[in-house]
Amino acid sequence: MNQLRIGTLAGLFAAAFGLCWAGAGLWDSMGNTLPAVPLFAPVILALIAAVLLATALSLRSRLRALRERRPDARPVDRLSAARAVVFGQASGLVSALVAGAYGGFGLFLLLERMEVPNRRDQALYAGLAVVAGVAVVAAALYLERVCRLPDGDGDDDEPGGPMRSPI
């Protein structure tokens, strides 16, 4: 499984940012009404970031307990950890695109439509969505780091067994 790269995420953000900024300008120049930024966009992204962070903290504490050989330590199922990492990676990639799109749209609203009160609110929602999207990316990178095994470990163990070695 390949790791997320910050350069890839930044490239996706920049591409979506540029396309949405240009697309909003083109759409507006043709006399069409721009779509609204939903109020729940930053809320949903913040909830995804919270779920990713809670998962990472839970896995981190369980792996730490295993590493310290505590008697009450619960093993971590490899498949569950792999699913969490895949969920984090998918969330990070999608949120980089979504944050870039809302960023480009928000910048267009800030530069071109600030005289309309409703559009000021839309620009605020877009800015909050960008912040929440960055939080999702950060939580996804942290989750991936928590679940990473040391180099060369994990090949000797039986499949489906508990994960023994955290970072």
DSSP file with accessible surface (Angstrom, degrees, kcal/mol):
  #  RESIDUE AA STRUCTURE BP1 BP2  ACC     N-H-->O    O-->H-N    N-H-->O    O-->H-N    TCO  KAPPA ALPHA  PHI   PSI    X-CA   Y-CA   Z-CA
    1    1 A M              0   0  145      0, 0.0     2,-0.2     0, 0.0    85,-0.0   0.000 360.0 360.0 360.0 126.1    0.0    0.0    0.0
    2    2 A N        -     0   0  143      1,-0.1     2,-0.2     3,-0.0     3,-0.0  -0.523 360.0-119.5 -78.7 147.0    1.5    3.3   -1.0
    3    3 A Q        -     0   0   99     -2,-0.2     2,-0.2     1,-0.1    -1,-0.1  -0.487  29.9-102.4 -81.8 152.6    1.7    6.2    1.4
    4    4 A L        -     0   0   24     -2,-0.2     2,-0.5   136,-0.1    -1,-0.1  -0.529  35.5-146.1 -68.6 140.6    0.0    9.5    0.8
    5    5 A R     >  -     0   0  171     -2,-0.2     4,-2.2     1,-0.1     5,-0.2  -0.934  11.5-141.3-113.4 135.9    2.4   12.1   -0.4
    6    6 A I  H  > S+     0   0  122     -2,-0.5     4,-2.9     1,-0.2     5,-0.2   0.871 103.8  56.6 -63.1 -35.2    2.0   15.7    0.6
    7    7 A G  H  > S+     0   0   57      2,-0.2     4,-2.3     1,-0.2    -1,-0.2   0.899 107.0  48.5 -62.9 -40.3    3.1   16.8   -2.8
    8    8 A T  H  > S+     0   0   76      2,-0.2     4,-2.4     1,-0.2    -2,-0.2   0.927 113.1  47.4 -64.2 -44.7    0.4   14.8   -4.5
    9    9 A L  H  X S+     0   0    8     -4,-2.2     4,-2.4     1,-0.2    -2,-0.2   0.907 112.8  48.8 -64.5 -41.0   -2.2   16.2   -2.1
   10   10 A A  H  X S+     0   0   56     -4,-2.9     4,-2.8     2,-0.2    -1,-0.2   0.888 110.6  51.6 -66.1 -37.3   -1.0   19.7   -2.7
   11   11 A G  H  X S+     0   0   39     -4,-2.3     4,-2.6    -5,-0.2    -2,-0.2   0.911 110.2  48.0 -64.6 -42.6   -1.1   19.1   -6.5
   12   12 A L  H  X S+     0   0   52     -4,-2.4     4,-2.5     2,-0.2     5,-0.3   0.920 112.8  49.5 -62.7 -42.4   -4.7   17.9   -6.3
   13   13 A F  H  X S+     0   0   64     -4,-2.4     4,-2.6     1,-0.2    -2,-0.2   0.944 113.1  46.2 -60.5 -47.4   -5.6   20.9   -4.1
   14   14 A A  H  X S+     0   0   60     -4,-2.8     4,-2.7     2,-0.2     5,-0.2   0.897 112.8  49.4 -65.4 -40.5   -3.9   23.3   -6.6
   15   15 A A  H  X S+     0   0   55     -4,-2.6     4,-2.5     2,-0.2     5,-0.2   0.938 114.6  43.8 -65.3 -46.0   -5.5   21.7   -9.7
   16   16 A A  H  X S+     0   0   12     -4,-2.5     4,-2.5    -5,-0.2     5,-0.3   0.893 112.9  53.9 -65.5 -37.8   -9.0   21.8   -8.2
   17   17 A F  H  X S+     0   0   63     -4,-2.6     4,-2.3    -5,-0.3     5,-0.2   0.956 112.4  42.4 -59.4 -52.2   -8.4   25.3   -6.9
   18   18 A G  H  X S+     0   0   33     -4,-2.7     4,-2.5     1,-0.2     5,-0.3   0.914 115.0  49.4 -64.1 -43.4   -7.4   26.6  -10.3
   19   19 A L  H  X S+     0   0  131     -4,-2.5     4,-2.8    -5,-0.2    -1,-0.2   0.914 114.2  44.5 -64.8 -42.2  -10.2   24.7  -12.2
   20   20 A C  H  X S+     0   0   44     -4,-2.5     4,-2.5    -5,-0.2     5,-0.2   0.877 113.0  50.9 -72.7 -34.6  -12.9   25.9   -9.9
   21   21 A W  H  X S+     0   0  111     -4,-2.3     4,-1.9    -5,-0.3    -2,-0.2   0.954 117.1  40.0 -65.0 -47.0  -11.7   29.5   -9.8
   22   22 A A  H  X S+     0   0   59     -4,-2.5     4,-2.5    -5,-0.2    -2,-0.2   0.901 115.7  51.9 -67.9 -40.4  -11.6   29.6  -13.6
   23   23 A G  H  X S+     0   0   37     -4,-2.8     4,-2.8    -5,-0.3     5,-0.2   0.893 108.8  50.0 -64.6 -38.5  -14.8   27.6  -13.9
   24   24 A A  H  X S+     0   0    7     -4,-2.5     4,-2.4     2,-0.2    -1,-0.2   0.910 111.7  49.1 -66.7 -38.9  -16.7   30.0  -11.6
   25   25 A G  H  X S+     0   0   24     -4,-1.9     4,-2.3    -5,-0.2    -2,-0.2   0.916 113.4  45.8 -65.3 -42.5  -15.4   33.0  -13.6
   26   26 A L  H  X S+     0   0  109     -4,-2.5     4,-1.2     2,-0.2    -2,-0.2   0.930 113.3  49.6 -65.4 -44.8  -16.5   31.4  -16.9
   27   27 A W  H  <>S+     0   0  122     -4,-2.8     5,-1.5     1,-0.2     3,-0.3   0.914 114.1  45.5 -60.9 -42.8  -19.9   30.4  -15.5
   28   28 A D  H ><5S+     0   0   33     -4,-2.4     3,-1.8     1,-0.2    -1,-0.2   0.876 107.6  57.3 -70.1 -35.7  -20.5   33.9  -14.1
   29   29 A S  H 3<5S+     0   0   89     -4,-2.3    -1,-0.2     1,-0.3    -2,-0.2   0.763  99.7  59.7 -69.0 -21.5  -19.3   35.6  -17.3
   30   30 A M  T 3<5S-     0   0  118     -4,-1.2    -1,-0.3    -3,-0.3    -2,-0.2   0.409 121.8-107.1 -86.2   4.0  -21.9   33.7  -19.3
   31   31 A G  T < 5S+     0   0   65     -3,-1.8     2,-0.2     1,-0.3    -3,-0.2   0.591  73.5 139.0  85.6  10.5  -24.6   35.3  -17.2
   32   32 A N      < -     0   0   59     -5,-1.5     2,-0.4     1,-0.1    -1,-0.3  -0.535  58.2-108.4 -86.9 155.9  -25.5   32.2  -15.2
   33   33 A T        -     0   0  122     -2,-0.2    -1,-0.1     1,-0.1    -5,-0.0  -0.696  34.6-122.2 -83.2 130.9  -26.2   32.2  -11.5
   34   34 A L        -     0   0    9     -2,-0.4    -1,-0.1     1,-0.1   -10,-0.0  -0.425  29.8-108.3 -71.2 144.8  -23.4   30.6   -9.4
   35   35 A P        -     0   0   83      0, 0.0     2,-0.2     0, 0.0    -1,-0.1  -0.321  36.0-107.9 -70.1 159.0  -24.4   27.7   -7.2
   36   36 A A        -     0   0   67      1,-0.0    83,-0.0    -2,-0.0    86,-0.0  -0.570  21.1-121.1 -87.4 150.1  -24.5   28.1   -3.5
   37   37 A V        -     0   0    6     -2,-0.2    88,-0.1    68,-0.0    89,-0.1  -0.809  36.5-121.1 -86.3 122.3  -22.0   26.7   -1.1
   38   38 A P    >   -     0   0   66      0, 0.0     3,-1.3     0, 0.0    -1,-0.0  -0.371   6.3-134.3 -68.2 144.0  -23.9   24.4    1.3
   39   39 A L  T 3> S+     0   0   92      1,-0.3     4,-0.6     2,-0.1    -2,-0.0   0.830 104.5  58.2 -63.2 -31.5  -23.7   25.3    5.0
   40   40 A F  H 3> S+     0   0  140      1,-0.2     4,-2.8     2,-0.2     5,-0.3   0.525  80.5  88.8 -81.9  -3.5  -23.1   21.6    5.8
   41   41 A A  H <> S+     0   0   12     -3,-1.3     4,-2.0     1,-0.2    -1,-0.2   0.961  95.1  37.5 -60.0 -52.2  -19.9   21.3    3.6
   42   42 A P  H  > S+     0   0   14      0, 0.0     4,-2.3     0, 0.0    -1,-0.2   0.871 115.8  55.8 -68.8 -28.5  -17.5   22.4    6.4
   43   43 A V  H  X S+     0   0   66     -4,-0.6     4,-2.2     2,-0.2    -2,-0.2   0.942 109.1  45.0 -67.1 -45.8  -19.6   20.5    9.0
   44   44 A I  H  X S+     0   0   89     -4,-2.8     4,-2.3     2,-0.2    -1,-0.2   0.920 113.8  49.5 -65.3 -43.0  -19.4   17.2    7.1
   45   45 A L  H  X S+     0   0   18     -4,-2.0     4,-2.3    -5,-0.3    -1,-0.2   0.905 110.5  50.7 -63.3 -38.7  -15.7   17.6    6.5
   46   46 A A  H  X S+     0   0   50     -4,-2.3     4,-2.3     2,-0.2    -1,-0.2   0.887 108.9  51.9 -66.3 -37.4  -15.1   18.4   10.2
   47   47 A L  H  X S+     0   0  103     -4,-2.2     4,-2.3     2,-0.2    -2,-0.2   0.905 109.2  49.6 -64.6 -40.6  -17.0   15.3   11.2
   48   48 A I  H  X S+     0   0   52     -4,-2.3     4,-2.6     2,-0.2    -2,-0.2   0.919 110.6  50.4 -64.0 -41.7  -14.8   13.2    8.9
   49   49 A A  H  X S+     0   0   12     -4,-2.3     4,-2.6     1,-0.2    -2,-0.2   0.914 110.1  50.4 -62.1 -40.0  -11.7   14.7   10.4
   50   50 A A  H  X S+     0   0   55     -4,-2.3     4,-2.7     2,-0.2    -2,-0.2   0.909 110.5  48.9 -65.7 -40.3  -13.0   14.0   13.9
   51   51 A V  H  X S+     0   0   77     -4,-2.3     4,-2.4     2,-0.2    -2,-0.2   0.927 112.8  47.7 -65.2 -43.5  -13.7   10.3   13.0
   52   52 A L  H  X S+     0   0    0     -4,-2.6     4,-2.4     2,-0.2    -2,-0.2   0.920 113.8  47.1 -63.4 -42.9  -10.2    9.9   11.5
   53   53 A L  H  X S+     0   0   78     -4,-2.6     4,-2.7     2,-0.2     5,-0.2   0.917 111.9  49.9 -66.7 -41.7   -8.6   11.5   14.5
   54   54 A A  H  X S+     0   0   60     -4,-2.7     4,-2.3     2,-0.2    -2,-0.2   0.911 111.9  49.1 -63.2 -40.1  -10.6    9.4   16.9
   55   55 A T  H  X S+     0   0   47     -4,-2.4     4,-2.7    -5,-0.2     5,-0.2   0.925 111.9  48.6 -63.9 -44.2   -9.6    6.3   15.0
   56   56 A A  H  X S+     0   0    0     -4,-2.4     4,-2.5     1,-0.2    -2,-0.2   0.923 112.6  47.4 -63.5 -42.9   -6.0    7.2   15.0
   57   57 A L  H  X S+     0   0   76     -4,-2.7     4,-2.2     2,-0.2    -1,-0.2   0.895 112.7  49.7 -67.1 -37.8   -5.9    8.0   18.7
   58   58 A S  H  X S+     0   0   54     -4,-2.3     4,-2.1    -5,-0.2    -2,-0.2   0.945 113.9  44.3 -64.9 -48.3   -7.7    4.7   19.5
   59   59 A L  H  X S+     0   0   12     -4,-2.7     4,-2.8     1,-0.2     5,-0.2   0.892 111.8  54.4 -63.6 -38.7   -5.3    2.7   17.4
   60   60 A R  H  X S+     0   0   87     -4,-2.5     4,-2.4    -5,-0.2    -1,-0.2   0.928 109.3  46.4 -62.7 -43.1   -2.3    4.5   18.8
   61   61 A S  H  X S+     0   0   64     -4,-2.2     4,-2.2     2,-0.2    -1,-0.2   0.905 113.8  48.5 -68.2 -38.1   -3.3    3.8   22.4
   62   62 A R  H  X S+     0   0   60     -4,-2.1     4,-1.9     2,-0.2    -2,-0.2   0.912 113.0  47.2 -67.8 -40.5   -3.9    0.1   21.6
   63   63 A L  H  X S+     0   0    4     -4,-2.8     4,-2.5     2,-0.2    -2,-0.2   0.881 110.8  52.2 -68.2 -36.5   -0.6   -0.2   19.8
   64   64 A R  H  X S+     0   0   86     -4,-2.4     4,-2.4    -5,-0.2    -2,-0.2   0.912 108.1  51.5 -64.3 -41.5    1.2    1.5   22.6
   65   65 A A  H  <>S+     0   0    7     -4,-2.2     5,-2.3     1,-0.2     4,-0.3   0.900 111.5  47.6 -62.7 -39.1   -0.4   -0.9   25.1
   66   66 A L  H ><5S+     0   0   39     -4,-1.9     3,-1.0     3,-0.2    -2,-0.2   0.909 111.1  50.7 -65.9 -42.2    0.8   -3.8   23.0
   67   67 A R  H 3<5S+     0   0  113     -4,-2.5    -2,-0.2     1,-0.3    -1,-0.2   0.882 112.1  46.6 -64.6 -36.7    4.3   -2.3   22.7
   68   68 A E  T 3<5S-     0   0   99     -4,-2.4    -1,-0.3    -5,-0.2    -2,-0.2   0.432 110.2-126.9 -84.6   0.3    4.5   -1.9   26.5
   69   69 A R  T < 5 +     0   0  220     -3,-1.0    -3,-0.2    -4,-0.3    -2,-0.1   0.866  39.5 179.7  55.3  45.9    3.2   -5.4   27.0
   70   70 A R    > < -     0   0  108     -5,-2.3     3,-1.4     1,-0.1    -1,-0.2  -0.504  32.7-129.9 -72.0 143.2    0.4   -4.4   29.3
   71   71 A P  T 3  S+     0   0  136      0, 0.0    -1,-0.1     0, 0.0    -2,-0.0   0.802 106.7  51.0 -68.1 -25.0   -1.7   -7.3   30.5
   72   72 A D  T 3  S+     0   0  124      2,-0.1     2,-0.2    -7,-0.1    -6,-0.1   0.327  81.4 130.0 -93.3  10.0   -5.0   -5.6   29.5
   73   73 A A    <   -     0   0   25     -3,-1.4   -11,-0.1    -8,-0.2   -10,-0.0  -0.427  49.4-145.4 -69.8 132.1   -3.8   -4.8   26.0
   74   74 A R        -     0   0  150     -2,-0.2    -8,-0.2     1,-0.0    -9,-0.1  -0.840  21.9-117.2 -94.9 134.4   -6.2   -5.7   23.2
   75   75 A P        -     0   0   73      0, 0.0     2,-0.6     0, 0.0    89,-0.1  -0.304  22.0-124.8 -68.5 155.0   -4.6   -6.8   20.0
   76   76 A V  E     -A  163   0A   2     87,-0.6    87,-3.2   -14,-0.1     2,-0.3  -0.892  20.4-128.6-103.2 122.4   -5.2   -4.8   16.8
   77   77 A D  E  >  -A  162   0A  63     -2,-0.6     4,-2.2    85,-0.2     5,-0.2  -0.538  11.2-141.0 -69.9 130.7   -6.6   -6.8   13.9
   78   78 A R  H  > S+     0   0   49     83,-1.0     4,-2.7    -2,-0.3     5,-0.2   0.881 100.2  52.9 -62.0 -39.6   -4.5   -6.2   10.8
   79   79 A L  H  > S+     0   0   89      2,-0.2     4,-2.5     1,-0.2    -1,-0.2   0.910 109.2  49.0 -65.7 -39.8   -7.5   -6.1    8.5
   80   80 A S  H  > S+     0   0   61      2,-0.2     4,-2.2     1,-0.2    -1,-0.2   0.909 112.4  48.3 -64.7 -41.3   -9.2   -3.4   10.6
   81   81 A A  H  X S+     0   0    3     -4,-2.2     4,-2.3     2,-0.2    -2,-0.2   0.914 111.8  49.7 -65.2 -40.3   -6.0   -1.3   10.7
   82   82 A A  H  X S+     0   0   35     -4,-2.7     4,-2.5     1,-0.2    -2,-0.2   0.906 110.2  50.6 -65.8 -39.1   -5.7   -1.7    6.9
   83   83 A R  H  X S+     0   0  161     -4,-2.5     4,-2.6     1,-0.2    -1,-0.2   0.898 109.3  51.4 -64.2 -39.5   -9.3   -0.6    6.4
   84   84 A A  H  X S+     0   0   15     -4,-2.2     4,-2.5     2,-0.2    -2,-0.2   0.914 110.6  48.4 -63.5 -41.0   -8.7    2.4    8.6
   85   85 A V  H  X S+     0   0   15     -4,-2.3     4,-2.9     2,-0.2    -2,-0.2   0.921 111.5  49.1 -65.9 -42.4   -5.7    3.4    6.6
   86   86 A V  H  X S+     0   0   76     -4,-2.5     4,-2.8     2,-0.2     5,-0.3   0.921 111.5  49.8 -63.8 -41.9   -7.5    2.9    3.3
   87   87 A F  H  X S+     0   0   93     -4,-2.6     4,-2.6     1,-0.2    -2,-0.2   0.927 112.3  48.6 -61.1 -42.1  -10.4    5.0    4.6
   88   88 A G  H  X S+     0   0    1     -4,-2.5     4,-2.5     2,-0.2    -2,-0.2   0.915 112.2  47.7 -64.8 -43.0   -7.9    7.7    5.7
   89   89 A Q  H  X S+     0   0   30     -4,-2.9     4,-2.4     2,-0.2     5,-0.2   0.931 113.6  46.9 -65.0 -44.6   -6.2    7.7    2.4
   90   90 A A  H  X S+     0   0   50     -4,-2.8     4,-2.5     1,-0.2     5,-0.3   0.927 113.8  48.7 -63.2 -42.7   -9.4    7.9    0.4
   91   91 A S  H  X S+     0   0   16     -4,-2.6     4,-2.6    -5,-0.3     5,-0.2   0.897 110.9  51.1 -63.9 -39.8  -10.7   10.7    2.7
   92   92 A G  H  X S+     0   0    0     -4,-2.5     4,-1.7    -5,-0.2    -2,-0.2   0.922 112.3  45.3 -64.3 -43.8   -7.4   12.6    2.3
   93   93 A L  H  X S+     0   0   64     -4,-2.4     4,-1.7     2,-0.2    -2,-0.2   0.940 116.7  44.2 -65.7 -46.8   -7.4   12.5   -1.4
   94   94 A V  H  X S+     0   0   87     -4,-2.5     4,-2.8     1,-0.2     5,-0.2   0.917 113.0  50.9 -66.5 -40.5  -11.1   13.4   -1.8
   95   95 A S  H  X S+     0   0    3     -4,-2.6     4,-2.9    -5,-0.3     5,-0.2   0.836 105.4  56.6 -70.4 -28.1  -10.8   16.2    0.8
   96   96 A A  H  X S+     0   0    4     -4,-1.7     4,-1.9    -5,-0.2    -1,-0.2   0.931 111.9  43.4 -64.5 -41.6   -7.8   17.7   -1.0
   97   97 A L  H  X S+     0   0   80     -4,-1.7     4,-2.4     2,-0.2    -2,-0.2   0.933 116.5  46.4 -66.0 -45.5   -9.9   17.9   -4.1
   98   98 A V  H  X S+     0   0   45     -4,-2.8     4,-2.9     2,-0.2     5,-0.3   0.918 112.2  50.1 -66.3 -42.3  -13.0   19.3   -2.3
   99   99 A A  H  X S+     0   0    1     -4,-2.9     4,-2.3     1,-0.2    -1,-0.2   0.909 111.7  49.2 -63.9 -39.4  -10.9   21.8   -0.3
  100  100 A G  H  X S+     0   0    0     -4,-1.9     4,-2.6    -5,-0.2     5,-0.2   0.915 111.1  49.5 -64.5 -41.0   -9.3   23.0   -3.5
  101  101 A A  H  X S+     0   0   27     -4,-2.4     4,-2.4     1,-0.2     5,-0.2   0.946 114.1  44.0 -64.3 -47.1  -12.7   23.3   -5.2
  102  102 A Y  H  X S+     0   0   54     -4,-2.9     4,-2.7     1,-0.2    -1,-0.2   0.864 112.4  54.6 -67.0 -32.5  -14.2   25.3   -2.4
  103  103 A G  H  X S+     0   0   11     -4,-2.3     4,-2.4    -5,-0.3    -2,-0.2   0.932 110.1  44.9 -65.4 -44.9  -11.0   27.4   -2.1
  104  104 A G  H  X S+     0   0    0     -4,-2.6     4,-2.1     2,-0.2    -2,-0.2   0.920 115.9  46.6 -64.9 -41.9  -11.2   28.4   -5.8
  105  105 A F  H  X S+     0   0   23     -4,-2.4     4,-2.3    -5,-0.2    -2,-0.2   0.920 112.8  50.1 -66.3 -41.7  -14.9   29.1   -5.6
  106  106 A G  H  X S+     0   0    6     -4,-2.7     4,-2.5    -5,-0.2    -2,-0.2   0.889 108.9  52.0 -64.3 -38.7  -14.4   31.1   -2.4
  107  107 A L  H  X S+     0   0   57     -4,-2.4     4,-2.5     2,-0.2     5,-0.2   0.925 108.7  50.7 -64.7 -41.5  -11.6   33.1   -3.9
  108  108 A F  H  X>S+     0   0   10     -4,-2.1     4,-2.6     1,-0.2     5,-0.5   0.931 111.2  48.6 -60.3 -43.3  -13.8   34.0   -6.9
  109  109 A L  H  X5S+     0   0    0     -4,-2.3     4,-1.6     1,-0.2    -1,-0.2   0.896 111.7  49.7 -63.8 -39.5  -16.6   35.1   -4.5
  110  110 A L  H  <5S+     0   0   92     -4,-2.5     4,-0.3     1,-0.2    -1,-0.2   0.899 118.1  38.6 -64.7 -40.7  -14.1   37.2   -2.5
  111  111 A L  H  <5S+     0   0  105     -4,-2.5    -2,-0.2    -5,-0.2    -1,-0.2   0.830 131.9  20.3 -81.0 -31.6  -12.7   38.9   -5.6
  112  112 A E  H  <5S+     0   0   96     -4,-2.6    -3,-0.2    -5,-0.2     3,-0.2   0.708 126.1  34.8-113.6 -27.6  -15.8   39.4   -7.7
  113  113 A R    ><< +     0   0   69     -4,-1.6     3,-1.1    -5,-0.5     6,-0.2   0.020  67.8 118.7-127.2  31.3  -19.0   39.2   -5.6
  114  114 A M  T 3   +     0   0   64     -4,-0.3     6,-0.1     1,-0.2    -1,-0.1   0.709  68.9  69.1 -73.6 -15.8  -18.3   40.7   -2.1
  115  115 A E  T 3  S+     0   0  126     -3,-0.2    -1,-0.2     4,-0.1    -2,-0.1   0.720  84.4  79.8 -75.5 -16.5  -20.9   43.4   -2.6
  116  116 A V  S <> S-     0   0   58     -3,-1.1     4,-1.4     1,-0.2     3,-0.4  -0.799  74.8-148.9 -92.6 119.6  -23.7   40.8   -2.4
  117  117 A P  H  > S+     0   0   79      0, 0.0     4,-1.5     0, 0.0     3,-0.2   0.876  96.1  53.0 -58.6 -39.1  -24.4   39.9    1.3
  118  118 A N  H  > S+     0   0   92      1,-0.2     4,-1.9     2,-0.2     5,-0.1   0.880 106.8  52.9 -63.9 -36.8  -25.4   36.4    0.5
  119  119 A R  H  > S+     0   0   29     -3,-0.4     4,-2.3     2,-0.2    -1,-0.2   0.797 101.8  59.2 -71.8 -26.8  -22.2   35.8   -1.4
  120  120 A R  H  X S+     0   0  114     -4,-1.4     4,-2.0     2,-0.2    -1,-0.2   0.925 107.3  47.1 -63.9 -42.6  -20.1   37.0    1.6
  121  121 A D  H  X S+     0   0   78     -4,-1.5     4,-2.6     2,-0.2    -2,-0.2   0.902 110.4  52.5 -63.3 -39.9  -21.7   34.2    3.6
  122  122 A Q  H  X S+     0   0   14     -4,-1.9     4,-2.3     1,-0.2    -2,-0.2   0.895 107.7  51.2 -62.9 -39.6  -21.0   31.8    0.8
  123  123 A A  H  X S+     0   0   10     -4,-2.3     4,-2.4     2,-0.2    -1,-0.2   0.890 109.6  51.0 -64.8 -37.7  -17.3   32.8    0.8
  124  124 A L  H  X S+     0   0   99     -4,-2.0     4,-2.6     2,-0.2    -2,-0.2   0.934 110.0  48.7 -64.2 -45.3  -17.2   32.3    4.5
  125  125 A Y  H  X S+     0   0   55     -4,-2.6     4,-2.1     1,-0.2    -2,-0.2   0.898 111.4  50.6 -60.9 -40.2  -18.7   28.8    4.2
  126  126 A A  H  X S+     0   0    1     -4,-2.3     4,-2.0     2,-0.2    -1,-0.2   0.913 110.1  49.6 -65.3 -41.0  -16.2   28.0    1.4
  127  127 A G  H  X S+     0   0   35     -4,-2.4     4,-2.2     1,-0.2    -2,-0.2   0.907 110.8  49.3 -63.8 -41.3  -13.3   29.2    3.6
  128  128 A L  H  X S+     0   0   86     -4,-2.6     4,-2.6     1,-0.2    -1,-0.2   0.872 108.4  54.2 -65.7 -34.1  -14.5   27.0    6.5
  129  129 A A  H  X S+     0   0    0     -4,-2.1     4,-2.4    -5,-0.2    -1,-0.2   0.882 107.0  51.4 -66.3 -36.5  -14.7   24.1    4.1
  130  130 A V  H  X S+     0   0   28     -4,-2.0     4,-2.3     2,-0.2    -2,-0.2   0.940 110.9  47.6 -64.4 -45.1  -11.1   24.6    3.1
  131  131 A V  H  X S+     0   0  100     -4,-2.2     4,-2.0     1,-0.2    -2,-0.2   0.931 113.8  47.0 -62.1 -44.3  -10.0   24.7    6.7
  132  132 A A  H  X S+     0   0    9     -4,-2.6     4,-2.0     1,-0.2    -1,-0.2   0.883 110.1  53.7 -66.0 -36.1  -12.0   21.5    7.5
  133  133 A G  H  X S+     0   0    0     -4,-2.4     4,-2.1     2,-0.2    -1,-0.2   0.899 107.7  50.0 -64.6 -39.6  -10.6   19.8    4.3
  134  134 A V  H  X S+     0   0   83     -4,-2.3     4,-2.6     1,-0.2    -1,-0.2   0.889 108.3  54.1 -65.1 -36.5   -7.1   20.6    5.5
  135  135 A A  H  X S+     0   0   44     -4,-2.0     4,-2.5     2,-0.2    -2,-0.2   0.894 107.0  50.9 -64.5 -37.7   -8.0   19.1    8.9
  136  136 A V  H  X S+     0   0    1     -4,-2.0     4,-2.6     2,-0.2    -2,-0.2   0.930 110.4  49.0 -64.3 -44.1   -9.2   15.9    7.1
  137  137 A V  H  X S+     0   0   25     -4,-2.1     4,-2.5     2,-0.2    -2,-0.2   0.932 112.2  48.4 -61.6 -44.3   -5.9   15.7    5.3
  138  138 A A  H  X S+     0   0   57     -4,-2.6     4,-2.2     1,-0.2    -2,-0.2   0.923 112.8  47.5 -63.1 -43.1   -3.9   16.2    8.5
  139  139 A A  H  X S+     0   0    8     -4,-2.5     4,-2.6     2,-0.2    -1,-0.2   0.887 111.3  51.6 -66.2 -36.9   -5.9   13.5   10.3
  140  140 A A  H  X S+     0   0    1     -4,-2.6     4,-2.3     2,-0.2    -2,-0.2   0.918 110.4  47.9 -66.1 -42.0   -5.5   11.1    7.4
  141  141 A L  H  X S+     0   0   44     -4,-2.5     4,-2.0     2,-0.2    -2,-0.2   0.895 112.6  49.5 -65.4 -38.2   -1.7   11.6    7.4
  142  142 A Y  H  X S+     0   0   71     -4,-2.2     4,-2.4     2,-0.2    -2,-0.2   0.926 110.2  50.1 -66.5 -43.7   -1.6   11.1   11.2
  143  143 A L  H  X S+     0   0    1     -4,-2.6     4,-2.0     1,-0.2    -2,-0.2   0.919 110.4  50.4 -60.6 -42.0   -3.7    7.9   10.9
  144  144 A E  H  X S+     0   0   19     -4,-2.3     4,-0.5     1,-0.2    -1,-0.2   0.906 110.7  49.4 -63.8 -38.9   -1.4    6.5    8.3
  145  145 A R  H >< S+     0   0  133     -4,-2.0     3,-0.8     1,-0.2    -2,-0.2   0.897 109.0  52.3 -67.6 -39.3    1.6    7.3   10.4
  146  146 A V  H 3< S+     0   0   13     -4,-2.4    21,-0.5     1,-0.2    -1,-0.2   0.903 112.6  44.9 -63.4 -39.2    0.1    5.6   13.4
  147  147 A C  H 3< S+     0   0   14     -4,-2.0    -1,-0.2    -5,-0.2     2,-0.2   0.453  86.2 116.8 -88.4   0.8   -0.6    2.4   11.5
  148  148 A R    <<  -     0   0   92     -3,-0.8    19,-0.1    -4,-0.5     3,-0.1  -0.474  55.4-144.1 -73.3 137.2    2.7    2.2    9.7
  149  149 A L        -     0   0   51     -2,-0.2    18,-0.1     1,-0.1     3,-0.1  -0.680  27.5 -96.2 -94.0 154.2    4.9   -0.8   10.6
  150  150 A P    >   -     0   0   57      0, 0.0     3,-1.9     0, 0.0    -1,-0.1  -0.273  57.5 -79.6 -63.0 156.9    8.7   -0.6   10.8
  151  151 A D  T 3  S+     0   0  168      1,-0.3     3,-0.1    -3,-0.1    -3,-0.0  -0.313 115.9  12.0 -61.0 133.5   10.6   -1.6    7.7
  152  152 A G  T 3  S+     0   0   64      1,-0.3     3,-0.4    -3,-0.1     2,-0.3   0.425 101.1 116.5  82.7  -2.6   10.9   -5.4    7.2
  153  153 A D    <   +     0   0   38     -3,-1.9    -1,-0.3     1,-0.2    -4,-0.1  -0.728  58.5  37.1 -99.5 151.0    8.3   -6.2    9.9
  154  154 A G  S    S+     0   0   12     -2,-0.3    -1,-0.2    -3,-0.1    -3,-0.0   0.228  86.9  93.0 100.9 -13.1    5.0   -7.9    9.3
  155  155 A D  S    S+     0   0  137     -3,-0.4    -2,-0.1     1,-0.2    -3,-0.0   0.784  84.6  51.4 -81.9 -24.7    6.1  -10.4    6.6
  156  156 A D  S    S+     0   0  141     -4,-0.2    -1,-0.2     2,-0.1     2,-0.1   0.702  92.0  90.0 -85.4 -21.5    6.9  -13.2    9.0
  157  157 A D  S    S-     0   0   24      1,-0.1     3,-0.1     4,-0.0     6,-0.0  -0.339  86.3 -97.3 -78.5 159.6    3.6  -13.2   10.9
  158  158 A E    >   -     0   0  121      1,-0.1     3,-1.4     4,-0.1    -1,-0.1  -0.438  47.9 -98.7 -72.6 145.0    0.6  -15.2   10.0
  159  159 A P  T 3  S+     0   0  126      0, 0.0    -1,-0.1     0, 0.0    -4,-0.0  -0.407 106.2  20.6 -65.8 141.6   -2.1  -13.4    7.9
  160  160 A G  T 3  S+     0   0   54      1,-0.3   -81,-0.1    -2,-0.1     3,-0.1   0.387  94.6 127.8  84.0  -3.5   -5.0  -12.1    9.9
  161  161 A G    <   -     0   0    8     -3,-1.4   -83,-1.0     1,-0.2    -1,-0.3  -0.246  69.8 -76.2 -78.4 172.8   -3.2  -12.2   13.2
  162  162 A P  E     -A   77   0A  59      0, 0.0     2,-0.4     0, 0.0   -85,-0.2  -0.355  47.2-108.3 -70.9 149.2   -2.9   -9.2   15.5
  163  163 A M  E     +A   76   0A  12    -87,-3.2   -87,-0.6     1,-0.2   -97,-0.0  -0.636  38.3 179.3 -75.7 126.8   -0.5   -6.4   14.7
  164  164 A R        +     0   0  141     -2,-0.4    -1,-0.2     1,-0.2     0, 0.0   0.788  56.4  54.6-100.9 -33.9    2.4   -6.6   17.1
  165  165 A S        -     0   0   35    -15,-0.1    -1,-0.2   -98,-0.0  -102,-0.1  -0.874  57.2-175.9-116.7 107.9    4.8   -3.8   16.2
  166  166 A P              0   0   12      0, 0.0   -19,-0.1     0, 0.0   -17,-0.1  -0.223 360.0 360.0 -79.0-173.3    3.8   -0.2   16.1
  167  167 A I              0   0   79    -21,-0.5   -18,-0.1   -22,-0.2   -21,-0.0  -0.167 360.0 360.0 -57.2 360.0    6.2    2.5   15.0
